[in-house]
Amino acid sequence: MVAPARVRRLVERHTVRQQQPYRADGTSVLTGREAEVLGFVAQGLANEEIAEHMNVSESTVKTHLHRVMTKLHLHSRAQAVVFAYETGIVRVGGPPGAADDA
């Protein structure tokens, strides 16, 4: 178990607010596939599992994930997970890879 205060500090440390998933004109910064990969990552799937769900190679998943991290200025999978939930790209209890249409 982890104390709530420690969890809060961890989330705050890995929270990134520099980039939003949408541009000023409302278009997405991420492609559909990149958003799908981010959704799977936020659900805790490994690259190999994501590749199986998407019917692509693991290297393709890694490429999409690298582009997500670069576009959103993220430095770790933990930051990607926090970002996905904070911005509504995925929702608590949603199916793996499910992006929010908002």
Salt bridges, closest charged atoms under 4 A:
GLU34 OE1 - LYS71 NZ 2.82
GLU36 OE1 - ARG33 NH1 2.98
GLU86 OE2 - ARG17 NH2 3.81
ASP100 OD1 - ARG91 NE 3.83
